[in-house]
């Protein structure tokens, strides 16, 4: 199992393939002593020339600034493309063209200074009706119970310190769903995905969960039968609350973070 030893870390919400914003985040991370970015989905893996140019640009800047991106995939990603990329012995998906961009598999677990980190990306797209299958929407976007079982197997009874996801699990109070008024059919589908994610969180019992997806900053709490999880949500590209930088161990001392 791979272990990271970076103390200063950036967390970033949705980037949506916004190259200027993504580059500015990498520069901000490096300028603030963070050599690792945990990016929380809707990263910007897209088909065609624009998609490859985005990844090549981020790779060049990350290499120059000595920053590693570890991505938890969102719902708006080209999963067809990602599925062709090789998987390393450590379990990360890495295209050799972009060695500074690591994709976490769903249910993957790793260590970070003695802490257990888990990743479970994906979500339901409320706008999929306006998108083209395998062109701008991919059916692999959703979290499955198989992914939950993969997480269970990888944890092997351990408890998670930090859980990285794109969506937030059902039961967080207050949650972004109290702000967004969706049509009932879309809310039902979105709720179903959050319920699957909640099953994973019930297994992991994390101290802290950080997510994107809803394009708004939030802080909430999830109370399980035998655990309590602090939940942070990050804003989308273009907003100051899209990124936070923290000394990693301090996250688990007082649940406070330093915003950039």
ROVO-749038 format. One record per residue (C-alpha): z, x, y; residue in three letters; residue number from 1. Coordinates in steps of 0.1 Angstrom, whole numbers. Example, Ala and Ser with C-alpha at 12.3 -4.5 7.8 and 13.67 -1.06 7.14 Angstrom:
ROVO-749038
> Z X Y code pos
> 78 123 -45 ALA 1
> 71 137 -11 SER 2
end
This chain:
ROVO-749038
> Z X Y code pos
> 0 0 0 UNK 1
> -10 14 34 UNK 2
> 17 22 59 UNK 3
> 13 25 97 UNK 4
> 36 47 117 UNK 5
> 26 38 153 UNK 6
> 56 30 174 UNK 7
> 37 16 205 UNK 8
> 15 -13 195 UNK 9
> -7 -39 213 UNK 10
> -12 -74 200 UNK 11
> -43 -93 213 UNK 12
> -54 -129 211 UNK 13
> -90 -142 208 UNK 14
> -117 -119 222 UNK 15
> -148 -140 213 UNK 16
> -171 -110 214 UNK 17
> -164 -105 251 UNK 18
> -173 -68 252 UNK 19
> -161 -60 287 UNK 20
> -127 -77 280 UNK 21
> -123 -60 246 UNK 22
> -131 -26 260 UNK 23
> -106 -31 288 UNK 24
> -79 -40 262 UNK 25
> -86 -9 242 UNK 26
> -83 12 274 UNK 27
> -51 -6 284 UNK 28
> -36 1 250 UNK 29
> -45 38 252 UNK 30
> -33 41 288 UNK 31
> 1 26 277 UNK 32
> 5 49 247 UNK 33
> -5 23 221 UNK 34
> -27 38 194 UNK 35
> -28 6 173 UNK 36
> -41 -29 182 UNK 37
> -33 -59 160 UNK 38
> -60 -84 170 UNK 39
> -54 -120 160 UNK 40
> -88 -135 153 UNK 41
> -120 -149 169 UNK 42
> -125 -112 173 UNK 43
> -163 -114 177 UNK 44
> -181 -105 144 UNK 45
> -214 -122 149 UNK 46
> -249 -120 134 UNK 47
> -279 -104 151 UNK 48
> -283 -76 177 UNK 49
> -256 -89 201 UNK 50
> -231 -89 173 UNK 51
> -239 -53 162 UNK 52
> -240 -40 197 UNK 53
> -205 -55 203 UNK 54
> -190 -37 173 UNK 55
> -208 -4 180 UNK 56
> -195 -5 216 UNK 57
> -159 -12 205 UNK 58
> -162 15 178 UNK 59
> -173 41 204 UNK 60
> -145 33 228 UNK 61
> -119 31 201 UNK 62
> -130 65 188 UNK 63
> -129 81 222 UNK 64
> -95 67 230 UNK 65
> -81 73 195 UNK 66
> -72 36 190 UNK 67
> -73 18 157 UNK 68
> -81 -20 156 UNK 69
> -66 -40 127 UNK 70
> -81 -75 128 UNK 71
> -68 -107 113 UNK 72
> -100 -128 113 UNK 73
> -102 -162 131 UNK 74
> -124 -192 125 UNK 75
> -153 -182 146 UNK 76
> -164 -151 127 UNK 77
> -195 -142 106 UNK 78
> -178 -143 72 UNK 79
> -212 -138 55 UNK 80
> -214 -104 71 UNK 81
> -178 -95 65 UNK 82
> -182 -103 28 UNK 83
> -208 -75 25 UNK 84
> -185 -48 39 UNK 85
> -166 -25 14 UNK 86
> -129 -28 7 UNK 87
> -109 4 7 UNK 88
> -83 14 -18 UNK 89
> -56 2 7 UNK 90
> -72 -33 7 UNK 91
> -87 -33 42 UNK 92
> -123 -43 48 UNK 93
> -140 -14 67 UNK 94
> -177 -11 75 UNK 95
> -185 27 76 UNK 96
> -204 22 108 UNK 97
> -171 10 125 UNK 98
> -143 32 110 UNK 99
> -119 23 138 UNK 100
> -122 -14 131 UNK 101
> -102 -25 100 UNK 102
> -103 -61 88 UNK 103
> -73 -74 70 UNK 104
> -79 -96 39 UNK 105
> -63 -129 37 UNK 106
> -29 -125 21 UNK 107
> -28 -88 26 UNK 108
> 5 -70 30 UNK 109
> 13 -35 43 UNK 110
> 42 -15 58 UNK 111
> 48 -5 94 UNK 112
> 79 18 99 UNK 113
> 99 3 71 UNK 114
> 89 -32 80 UNK 115
> 67 -55 59 UNK 116
> 36 -70 77 UNK 117
> 14 -98 63 UNK 118
> -19 -112 75 UNK 119
> -34 -145 68 UNK 120
> -64 -153 91 UNK 121
> -87 -183 94 UNK 122
> -84 -218 108 UNK 123
> -103 -251 111 UNK 124
> -130 -252 139 UNK 125
> -126 -284 159 UNK 126
> -161 -278 173 UNK 127
> -179 -272 140 UNK 128
> -199 -304 144 UNK 129
> -218 -287 173 UNK 130
> -225 -255 153 UNK 131
> -250 -244 128 UNK 132
> -238 -235 93 UNK 133
> -241 -197 85 UNK 134
> -255 -192 121 UNK 135
> -226 -201 144 UNK 136
> -201 -216 119 UNK 137
> -191 -204 84 UNK 138
> -174 -226 58 UNK 139
> -153 -196 47 UNK 140
> -133 -200 79 UNK 141
> -105 -221 64 UNK 142
> -73 -209 47 UNK 143
> -71 -219 10 UNK 144
> -42 -223 -14 UNK 145
> -58 -194 -33 UNK 146
> -51 -173 -2 UNK 147
> -15 -184 -2 UNK 148
> -12 -174 -39 UNK 149
> -27 -140 -31 UNK 150
> 0 -135 -4 UNK 151
> 27 -145 -29 UNK 152
> 14 -120 -54 UNK 153
> 11 -92 -29 UNK 154
> 46 -98 -16 UNK 155
> 61 -97 -51 UNK 156
> 93 -112 -39 UNK 157
> 97 -93 -7 UNK 158
> 104 -109 27 UNK 159
> 80 -104 56 UNK 160
> 92 -90 90 UNK 161
> 59 -96 109 UNK 162
> 34 -123 100 UNK 163
> -1 -121 117 UNK 164
> -22 -152 117 UNK 165
> -49 -169 138 UNK 166
> -36 -204 137 UNK 167
> 1 -214 139 UNK 168
> 19 -231 110 UNK 169
> 29 -268 109 UNK 170
> 64 -274 122 UNK 171
> 66 -250 151 UNK 172
> 86 -264 180 UNK 173
> 72 -267 206 UNK 174
> 37 -262 194 UNK 175
> 3 -262 211 UNK 176
> -6 -295 194 UNK 177
> 18 -311 218 UNK 178
> -5 -301 247 UNK 179
> -40 -306 232 UNK 180
> -50 -343 226 UNK 181
> -75 -342 198 UNK 182
> -93 -372 182 UNK 183
> -75 -383 151 UNK 184
> -100 -370 126 UNK 185
> -100 -335 141 UNK 186
> -62 -335 145 UNK 187
> -59 -345 108 UNK 188
> -82 -316 97 UNK 189
> -63 -292 120 UNK 190
> -30 -304 107 UNK 191
> -41 -299 71 UNK 192
> -49 -262 78 UNK 193
> -15 -258 96 UNK 194
> 2 -273 65 UNK 195
> -15 -248 42 UNK 196
> -4 -219 65 UNK 197
> 31 -233 65 UNK 198
> 32 -230 27 UNK 199
> 24 -193 32 UNK 200
> 51 -189 58 UNK 201
> 76 -206 35 UNK 202
> 69 -179 10 UNK 203
> 69 -150 35 UNK 204
> 99 -162 55 UNK 205
> 90 -139 84 UNK 206
> 113 -129 113 UNK 207
> 83 -130 138 UNK 208
> 49 -146 136 UNK 209
> 22 -139 162 UNK 210
> -11 -159 165 UNK 211
> -40 -168 187 UNK 212
> -65 -197 183 UNK 213
> -51 -222 208 UNK 214
> -60 -202 240 UNK 215
> -26 -205 256 UNK 216
> 6 -185 257 UNK 217
> 35 -200 239 UNK 218
> 69 -192 223 UNK 219
> 84 -214 197 UNK 220
> 106 -215 166 UNK 221
> 99 -225 130 UNK 222
> 130 -235 110 UNK 223
> 127 -234 72 UNK 224
> 152 -243 45 UNK 225
> 164 -207 43 UNK 226
> 148 -189 73 UNK 227
> 140 -190 110 UNK 228
> 109 -176 125 UNK 229
> 102 -168 161 UNK 230
> 65 -177 169 UNK 231
> 45 -163 197 UNK 232
> 10 -175 207 UNK 233
> -14 -154 228 UNK 234
> -40 -166 253 UNK 235
> -78 -159 251 UNK 236
> -100 -133 266 UNK 237
> -99 -132 304 UNK 238
> -62 -141 306 UNK 239
> -33 -117 312 UNK 240
> -14 -133 284 UNK 241
> -41 -123 259 UNK 242
> -24 -91 252 UNK 243
> 12 -78 249 UNK 244
> 24 -42 243 UNK 245
> 56 -34 226 UNK 246
> 76 -7 209 UNK 247
> 73 -19 173 UNK 248
> 109 -17 162 UNK 249
> 121 -34 194 UNK 250
> 103 -65 183 UNK 251
> 130 -70 157 UNK 252
> 160 -60 179 UNK 253
> 159 -87 205 UNK 254
> 126 -106 201 UNK 255
> 116 -95 236 UNK 256
> 83 -79 245 UNK 257
> 68 -60 274 UNK 258
> 37 -77 288 UNK 259
> 9 -57 303 UNK 260
end
